[in-house]
Amino acid sequence: MSHSAVSQAGAVSISIGNERSLRRSVFKQNNSISFNSKSWSSSLALNQKTTSIRDAKRYTNTTICMSVQQTSSSKVTVSPINLEDPKDPPLNLYKPKESYTAKIVSVERVVGPKAPGETCHIVIDHDGNLPYWEGQSYGVIPPGENPKKPGAPHNVRLYSIASTRYGDFFDGKTASLCVRRAVYYDPETGKEDPSKNGVCSNFLCDSKPGDKIQITGPSGKVMLLPESDPNATHIMIATGTGVAPYRGYLRRMFMENVPNKTFSGLAWLFLGVANTDSLLYDDEFTKYLKDHPENFRFDKALSREEKNKKGGKMYVQDKIEEYSDEIFKLLDNGAHIYFCGLKGMMPGIQDTLKRVAEERGESWDLKLSQLRKNKQWHVEVY
């Protein structure tokens, strides 16, 4: 979730005329990777010393598109393709006591001026040493001391990864996070109290390119994208930064050219945010809608700009209710449904689904247990 010089609406194109940029597109790799240990990582590391000046000149006029505005409807080539080889996802390659030191590539504000609060898209360079699958999370350990445990580091904060395994540069060396800055306002004075602000989110949003960052993980299996059936239906429901894993899913489905991975099913995204300025990755999603109208649907719930049918604020559960008949039919036919965002989103959504089920003469509890049994129900809230 794009270099530091990018404006919120602007596209970015990186000229490959220097070693750092060149490192993003030229690889030496072997034919297999195992995620069981860290020993595989050296097979993905670029031997920078072998890159000659002549090679650098050859790439001077080449550009990598990071922003969807500059990608044509043809798909982007990704590498190293052996990231597809492992049968099981990488899990906890780095733990809190032995975290990985990565670097910040860029921090970009991705909401407009009228959005309540600030959300940033943060690209992290792991140099191919911390692979992950779509739907997993990284842990971040902010610098400093844990106030509750003097002398000890801060606790790990988990963030859903907002990129595919190939990252925003399509080279398998970066991961992106979508982070909302947590700011505390005193209810009596209405003024910000920095002492109570979110330690990790503020560290991330204030980071500069080149800053070091301690990462753990990757973790999580519940939000992994099932890919055995290319014709499957995926219903994705998010509030705010909960859209992060879906950005990864959708880039894999519609932006990247991954050998033997052609998505021909339906991806349906429901995104709830406060207003138009709060929409995240809207240009990317709108482009998929234009380029893949048969395979992608996108419905937004703007709580401060739209009203539901009862005249109240339009929340994501109201959009779900609007399309409930269709959603239930898709679930009956094996669709996967995903929920990601703040914990507070789930009670309203569950109440809506229960009410709709009862109106259809079904038991929601029975239906929910069947969805879980069939591994169609995926929830990650925080």
C-alpha positions in Angstrom: 0.0 0.0 0.0 4.4 4.9 -4.6 7.6 6.7 -3.9 7.9 9.5 -1.4 7.6 12.1 -4.2 4.2 10.8 -5.3 1.2 13.1 -4.8 -2.0 11.5 -3.6 -3.6 11.4 -7.1 -0.4 11.1 -9.1 1.2 8.1 -10.8 4.8 7.2 -10.3 7.3 5.9 -12.7 10.8 5.0 -11.5 13.7 5.3 -13.9 16.1 2.5 -13.7 19.3 4.4 -14.1 20.9 3.5 -10.8 21.9 0.4 -8.9 19.0 0.6 -6.3 16.4 0.7 -9.1 18.2 -1.8 -11.1 18.2 -4.2 -8.2 14.4 -4.2 -8.4 14.3 -5.7 -11.9 17.3 -8.0 -12.4 17.6 -11.3 -10.6 19.8 -14.3 -10.0 17.9 -17.2 -8.6 17.9 -20.9 -8.4 15.0 -23.1 -9.2 13.5 -23.9 -5.8 12.7 -22.3 -2.5 11.8 -23.9 0.8 10.1 -21.8 3.4 11.1 -24.2 6.2 14.2 -22.2 7.1 16.0 -18.9 6.2 18.6 -20.7 4.2 16.7 -20.2 0.9 17.0 -16.5 1.1 20.4 -16.3 -0.4 19.0 -17.9 -3.5 16.9 -14.7 -4.1 19.6 -12.2 -3.2 20.9 -10.2 -6.1 24.6 -10.3 -6.6 24.9 -6.5 -7.1 28.6 -6.7 -7.8 28.0 -8.5 -11.1 25.9 -5.7 -12.4 28.2 -3.8 -14.8 28.0 -0.1 -15.8 27.0 -1.3 -19.3 24.0 -3.2 -17.8 23.0 -0.1 -15.9 23.0 2.0 -19.1 20.9 -0.6 -20.9 18.2 -0.1 -18.2 18.4 3.7 -18.0 15.4 4.3 -20.2 13.3 1.5 -18.7 10.6 2.3 -16.2 8.6 0.3 -13.6 5.0 1.3 -13.1 4.0 1.3 -9.5 0.7 3.1 -9.9 -2.2 1.6 -11.6 -2.8 4.7 -13.7 0.2 3.9 -15.7 -0.4 0.2 -16.2 -2.2 -0.8 -19.4 -4.9 -3.5 -19.5 -2.1 -6.0 -20.3 -0.8 -7.7 -17.2 2.6 -7.0 -15.5 5.3 -9.6 -15.5 6.4 -10.7 -12.1 9.5 -12.5 -10.7 11.0 -14.6 -9.2 8.4 -17.1 -10.3 9.7 -19.7 -7.9 7.8 -17.8 -5.2 4.9 -20.0 -6.6 6.7 -23.3 -5.9 6.1 -23.9 -2.2 2.9 -25.8 -1.4 2.5 -24.3 2.1 2.6 -20.6 3.1 5.6 -19.2 4.9 4.9 -18.9 8.6 6.9 -17.1 11.4 10.2 -17.0 9.6 11.2 -14.2 12.0 10.0 -14.0 15.6 10.0 -11.1 18.1 13.3 -12.0 19.7 14.9 -12.5 16.3 13.2 -10.0 14.1 14.2 -9.0 10.6 15.6 -5.5 9.9 14.0 -4.2 6.8 14.0 -0.7 5.3 11.3 1.9 4.5 11.1 2.6 0.7 8.3 5.1 0.8 5.5 6.5 2.9 2.6 8.1 1.0 -0.6 9.6 2.3 -3.4 7.9 0.4 -6.5 9.8 1.5 -7.8 13.3 0.5 -7.9 16.4 2.7 -11.5 15.8 3.8 -10.9 12.3 5.1 -11.1 12.1 8.9 -7.7 11.1 10.0 -4.6 10.1 8.0 -4.0 6.8 6.2 -0.6 6.0 4.7 0.6 3.4 2.2 4.0 2.2 3.3 6.4 0.2 1.1 9.0 -1.9 3.0 12.1 -3.4 1.4 12.8 -6.9 2.8 15.2 -7.8 0.0 13.5 -11.1 -0.7 14.3 -12.4 2.8 10.7 -12.2 4.3 8.4 -13.8 1.7 4.6 -14.0 2.4 1.4 -15.0 0.7 -1.6 -12.8 -0.1 -3.8 -12.4 3.0 -1.0 -12.8 5.6 0.3 -10.2 8.1 3.6 -8.8 9.2 4.4 -7.9 12.8 6.1 -4.5 13.4 8.1 -3.8 16.5 8.3 0.0 16.9 11.5 1.4 18.3 11.8 2.4 22.0 11.0 0.9 25.3 7.7 -0.7 26.4 6.3 1.6 29.1 4.7 -1.4 30.8 7.9 -3.4 30.8 10.9 -1.0 31.4 13.9 -2.2 29.5 11.9 -4.5 27.2 11.0 -3.6 23.6 7.5 -2.7 22.5 5.0 -5.5 21.8 4.6 -6.6 18.2 1.7 -4.9 16.2 0.2 -6.9 13.4 -0.6 -5.3 10.0 -2.3 -7.0 7.1 -0.1 -6.9 4.0 -1.5 -4.8 1.2 0.5 -6.2 -1.7 0.9 -9.5 -3.5 3.9 -11.7 -2.7 5.8 -9.8 -5.5 5.3 -6.4 -3.9 4.6 -3.1 -5.5 7.7 -3.4 -7.7 6.7 -6.9 -8.9 10.1 -8.3 -7.9 9.5 -10.2 -4.7 11.6 -7.8 -2.6 9.0 -5.5 -1.0 5.8 -5.6 1.0 3.3 -2.8 1.5 1.2 -1.9 4.6 -1.9 0.3 4.8 -1.8 2.1 8.1 -4.2 4.6 9.7 -2.4 7.0 12.1 -4.0 6.4 15.6 -4.4 9.8 17.2 -6.0 10.4 20.6 -8.1 13.5 21.4 -8.9 14.4 24.9 -12.7 14.3 25.2 -12.8 17.4 27.5 -10.4 19.7 25.7 -10.8 18.3 22.2 -7.0 18.6 21.8 -4.7 15.9 20.7 -2.8 14.1 23.5 0.4 12.8 21.9 1.2 10.7 25.0 -1.8 8.5 24.1 -1.3 8.3 20.3 -0.7 4.9 18.7 3.0 4.2 19.0 3.4 2.0 16.0 1.1 3.7 13.6 2.7 7.0 14.2 6.2 5.5 13.9 5.2 4.0 10.5 3.4 7.1 9.2 6.3 9.4 10.2 9.0 7.1 8.7 11.3 8.3 6.0 12.9 6.3 3.1 15.9 4.4 4.3 14.7 4.2 7.9 15.1 0.7 9.5 12.1 -1.2 10.7 11.9 -4.5 12.7 9.6 -7.0 11.2 8.3 -10.4 12.4 6.2 -13.1 10.6 4.7 -13.6 8.2 1.6 -14.9 10.1 -1.9 -15.9 9.5 -3.7 -18.6 7.4 -7.4 -17.6 7.7 -7.3 -15.0 5.0 -5.2 -16.9 2.5 -6.7 -16.7 -1.0 -8.0 -20.1 -2.1 -6.8 -20.6 -5.7 -7.6 -24.2 -6.5 -10.7 -23.1 -8.4 -10.0 -20.2 -10.9 -13.8 -19.9 -11.4 -14.6 -19.3 -7.7 -16.5 -16.3 -6.3 -14.8 -14.2 -3.7 -17.0 -11.7 -1.7 -14.7 -9.3 0.1 -16.0 -7.0 2.9 -13.9 -4.3 4.4 -14.0 -1.2 6.5 -11.1 1.3 6.1 -7.6 -0.2 6.2 -9.3 -3.6 6.3 -9.1 -3.4 2.5 -5.4 -4.2 2.7 -5.5 -8.0 2.0 -8.0 -7.4 -0.8 -5.7 -5.1 -2.6 -3.2 -8.0 -2.7 -5.9 -10.5 -4.0 -7.0 -8.1 -6.7 -3.6 -7.2 -8.0 -2.9 -11.0 -8.2 -6.2 -11.6 -10.1 -6.2 -8.6 -12.4 -2.8 -6.9 -12.6 -0.1 -9.5 -12.4 0.8 -12.0 -15.1 1.5 -15.1 -12.9 2.1 -18.3 -15.0 -0.7 -20.9 -14.7 -2.8 -18.4 -12.6 -5.7 -17.1 -14.6 -8.7 -15.8 -12.6 -12.0 -16.3 -14.4 -14.4 -16.2 -11.4 -16.0 -13.2 -9.7 -14.4 -10.9 -7.2 -16.9 -8.6 -5.4 -15.6 -5.9 -3.1 -17.6 -4.0 -0.5 -15.7 -1.1 1.1 -17.1 1.0 3.9 -15.4 4.4 4.6 -16.5 7.8 5.9 -16.5 9.8 2.7 -15.1 10.0 -0.9 -11.8 11.4 0.3 -11.4 8.3 2.5 -11.6 5.8 -0.3 -8.4 3.7 -0.5 -6.8 2.5 -3.8 -9.9 3.7 -5.6 -8.0 4.3 -8.9 -6.8 0.7 -8.9 -10.3 -0.8 -8.1 -12.0 1.5 -10.7 -9.6 0.4 -13.4 -10.3 -3.3 -12.7 -14.0 -2.5 -13.0 -13.4 -0.9 -16.4 -11.0 -3.7 -17.6 -12.7 -6.7 -16.1 -16.5 -5.9 -15.8 -17.4 -9.6 -16.0 -15.1 -10.6 -13.2 -15.1 -7.7 -10.7 -17.8 -5.8 -8.8 -17.2 -2.9 -6.5 -19.7 -1.4 -4.0 -18.9 1.5 -1.7 -20.6 2.6 1.5 -19.9 6.2 2.4 -21.3 6.7 5.9 -21.0 10.5 5.9 -22.3 11.1 2.4 -25.0 8.5 1.8 -28.2 7.4 3.5 -29.5 3.8 3.8 -33.1 3.0 3.0 -34.2 3.9 6.5 -32.6 7.3 6.3 -29.7 6.6 8.5 -25.9 6.5 7.7 -24.9 4.1 4.9 -22.6 1.4 6.5 -21.2 -1.6 4.8 -23.8 -3.9 6.3 -26.5 -1.8 4.5 -24.8 -2.5 1.2 -24.7 -6.2 2.1 -28.5 -6.1 2.9 -29.1 -4.4 -0.5 -27.6 -7.3 -2.3 -28.5 -10.0 0.2 -30.4 -12.3 -2.1 -27.6 -12.4 -4.5 -25.0 -12.9 -1.8 -26.9 -15.7 -0.2 -27.3 -17.5 -3.5 -23.6 -17.1 -4.2 -22.7 -18.5 -0.8 -25.1 -21.5 -1.4 -23.1 -22.1 -4.6 -19.7 -22.2 -2.7 -18.6 -18.6 -2.7 -15.9 -17.5 -0.2 -16.7 -14.5 2.0 -14.1 -12.4 3.8 -14.3 -9.8 6.5 -11.4 -7.5 7.4 -11.4 -4.3 9.5 -12.2 -3.1 12.9 -13.9 -5.5 15.3 -16.8 -3.1 15.6 -17.9 -3.9 12.0 -18.9 -7.5 12.8 -21.9 -7.2 15.1 -23.8 -5.0 12.6 -22.9 -7.3 9.7 -23.8 -10.5 11.7 -27.2 -8.9 12.7 -27.9 -8.1 9.1 -27.0 -11.6 7.8 -29.1 -13.2 10.6 -32.1 -11.0 9.8 -31.8 -11.7 6.1 -31.5 -15.5 6.7 -34.6 -15.5 8.9 -36.5 -13.6 6.2 -35.5 -16.4 3.8 -36.7 -19.0 6.3 -33.2 -20.2 7.2 -31.4 -20.5 10.4 -28.3 -18.2 10.4 -26.5 -20.2 13.1 -26.9 -23.4 11.0 -25.8 -21.6 7.8 -22.8 -20.0 9.5 -21.6 -23.3 10.9 -21.9 -24.8 7.4 -19.9 -22.0 5.9 -17.2 -22.5 8.5 -17.2 -26.2 7.9 -16.8 -25.7 4.2 -14.0 -23.1 4.8 -16.0 -20.4 3.0 -16.0 -18.0 6.0 -12.8 -15.9 6.5 -12.7 -13.3 9.3 -9.8 -11.1 10.4 -10.7 -8.1 12.6 -8.7 -6.1 15.0 
